[in-house]
Amino acid sequence: MLNEDGEPSPCKHLAFIFFGVNGKWHYQSKDFAKRISKLDESLAITDLATLLKELKYGKSLLGFEVTYGGMACGPVWFTDCYGFRLRD
């Protein structure tokens, strides 16, 4: 399903997508954006479990970290993070 800008619309359970390659949030649901805006901006997404605990999601959100690598001028590694709400 596409939104009014012609981009794919996320399902209602998607809370966030973070791309490690550029260190930016690709998507944040309204609830996630509200929760993370209350945290210290210097908090990096280096430990997803700790971040979700700080955001007080408890067991209502499932987070995935996908780490992948390749070769540039040497080995490079990135971690993408995805979160899905298990309950509304």
C-alpha positions in Angstrom: 0.0 0.0 0.0 1.4 3.4 -0.9 0.8 6.7 1.0 0.0 10.1 -0.6 3.7 10.6 -1.5 3.8 7.3 -3.4 6.0 5.7 -0.8 5.2 2.4 0.9 3.1 2.7 4.0 4.3 0.7 7.1 2.0 -1.7 8.8 0.4 -0.5 12.0 2.8 -2.7 14.1 6.0 -1.2 12.8 7.6 1.1 15.5 10.9 2.0 13.9 13.6 1.3 11.4 17.2 2.4 12.0 19.9 2.1 9.3 23.4 1.7 10.6 25.1 2.5 7.3 24.1 6.2 7.7 23.3 6.2 11.4 19.8 7.6 10.8 16.2 6.7 11.6 14.4 5.7 8.4 11.0 5.4 10.1 9.6 6.2 13.5 5.9 5.7 14.5 4.3 8.6 16.3 4.5 6.8 19.7 8.2 5.8 19.2 9.1 9.3 18.1 7.3 10.8 21.2 9.1 8.4 23.5 12.6 8.9 22.0 12.3 12.7 21.9 12.2 12.6 25.7 15.6 11.0 25.9 19.0 12.6 25.9 20.0 13.3 22.3 23.5 11.9 22.9 22.0 8.4 23.5 23.3 6.3 20.6 21.6 3.2 19.4 24.6 1.0 20.3 22.6 -1.3 22.5 19.0 -1.9 21.3 17.9 -3.7 24.5 19.0 -0.9 26.7 17.4 1.7 24.5 14.0 -0.1 24.5 14.3 -0.4 28.3 14.9 3.4 28.6 11.9 3.9 26.4 9.8 1.8 28.8 8.4 -0.6 26.2 8.6 -3.6 28.5 7.6 -6.7 26.6 5.2 -4.9 24.2 7.9 -4.3 21.6 10.1 -6.8 19.7 13.4 -5.4 18.4 15.7 -7.0 15.8 19.3 -6.1 15.1 20.7 -7.3 11.8 24.5 -6.9 11.4 26.1 -7.3 8.0 29.5 -6.5 6.6 31.4 -6.0 3.4 34.7 -4.7 2.1 35.6 -1.1 1.3 39.2 -0.1 2.1 39.0 -2.9 4.6 36.2 -4.7 6.4 33.1 -2.7 7.3 30.2 -3.6 9.5 26.8 -2.1 10.0 23.8 -2.9 12.2 20.2 -2.1 11.2 17.5 -2.2 13.8 13.8 -2.8 13.4 11.0 -2.7 16.1 7.5 -4.1 16.0 4.8 -3.4 18.6 3.3 -6.6 19.8 0.3 -4.9 21.4 -1.6 -1.7 20.6 
